[in-house]
């Protein structure tokens, strides 16, 4: 068993398409590097256009990712197209059942 994570990305102005492309490639690349499990990845969009992703790291992979050059490069690309958002800042998370629009990853 690995670690499930949920992360939210606010696209920078004019960068939503680039962020979506990165999100579609993100977990497949982590899997290629042996850092993410085969558990289904979910991606969704908030009413404000924030992209939310849920996926599972392999056991111990979060620490390894912080020193892996390919992951660091990927995170630099994310930094160019989005800002990370704490989940509690999404208005949907204040509802009993947070409803988000699904995003097709394939």
Beta strands, then each sheet from edge to edge (+ up, - down):
strand 1: 3-11
strand 2: 42-45
strand 3: 50-57
strand 4: 82-85
strand 5: 101-102
sheet 1: 4+ 1- 3+ 2- 5+
end
